[in-house]
């Protein structure tokens, strides 16, 4: 059985399955995922949330961890939630802006 290589497309498409329950939009289109890195099977995701006091902090971080652990070759996932740079609606994709009704961010 061959292993599917980790690509940006695969990682980000997988992360699109994690939905912010308050906004109903995935974390990629909301612009919450800043970057990821993979070394020796450990995937580290650097991301933020819409507000520092987000009540869904643990739920979203756990969702990221759980979904990424399903990828071939990923043995561990570390989710780093950072507040700098702070999130702003301008970080959303066009899809995210359409889904939330944000016009000019």
C-alpha positions in Angstrom: 0.0 0.0 0.0 1.4 3.4 -1.0 1.4 6.4 1.3 -0.3 9.6 0.1 2.3 12.4 0.3 1.5 15.4 2.4 0.9 18.3 0.1 -0.4 21.8 0.8 -3.6 20.9 -1.0 -4.2 17.8 1.0 -3.5 19.4 4.4 -5.7 22.5 3.6 -8.5 20.4 2.1 -8.4 18.2 5.2 -8.5 21.3 7.5 -11.5 22.6 5.6 -13.5 19.8 7.4 -13.0 21.7 10.7 -15.9 24.1 11.0 -16.1 27.1 13.4 -19.4 26.2 15.0 -20.3 29.8 15.8 -19.8 31.0 12.2 -20.6 27.8 10.3 -17.5 28.3 8.1 -14.4 26.2 7.9 -11.2 27.4 9.5 -9.2 27.7 6.3 -11.7 29.9 4.6 -12.0 32.0 7.8 -8.2 32.6 7.5 -7.5 31.1 10.8 -4.7 28.7 9.7 -1.4 30.6 9.3 1.0 27.7 8.5 1.9 24.1 9.1 5.1 22.1 9.1 5.8 18.4 9.1 8.9 16.6 10.4 9.2 12.9 11.1 5.5 12.4 11.1 4.7 15.2 13.5 2.5 17.9 12.0 2.6 21.3 13.7 -0.2 23.7 12.8 0.1 27.4 13.7 -3.3 29.0 13.7 -5.5 31.6 15.5 -9.1 32.1 16.4 -11.4 35.0 15.7 -11.1 36.3 19.3 -8.8 35.4 22.2 -11.8 34.6 24.4 -13.3 32.2 21.8 -15.4 29.7 23.8 -14.7 27.1 21.1 -10.9 27.3 21.5 -10.5 23.7 22.8 -13.1 22.2 20.4 -11.6 23.7 17.3 -8.0 22.8 18.3 -9.1 19.3 19.1 -10.9 19.1 15.7 -7.7 20.1 13.9 -5.7 17.5 15.8 -8.3 14.7 15.2 -8.7 15.3 11.5 -5.0 15.7 10.7 -4.2 12.4 12.5 -6.2 10.6 9.8 -3.6 11.5 7.2 -1.1 8.9 6.0 2.2 9.3 7.7 1.0 11.6 10.4 1.9 10.2 13.8 1.4 13.3 16.0 -0.3 16.7 15.7 0.6 19.8 17.6 -1.8 22.7 17.4 -0.2 26.1 18.3 -2.9 28.8 18.8 -1.2 32.2 18.5 -2.6 35.7 18.8 0.0 37.6 16.7 -0.8 38.6 14.1 -4.4 39.1 15.4 -7.1 37.8 13.1 -9.0 40.2 11.0 -11.9 39.6 8.5 -9.5 40.6 5.7 -7.7 37.3 6.2 -10.8 35.3 5.0 -10.8 33.8 1.5 -13.4 35.0 -1.0 -15.4 31.9 -0.1 -15.2 32.7 3.6 -16.4 36.3 2.9 -19.3 35.1 0.8 -20.3 32.5 3.4 -20.3 35.1 6.3 -21.7 38.0 4.3 -18.5 40.1 4.8 -18.1 42.4 1.9 -15.1 44.6 2.2 -12.8 43.6 5.0 
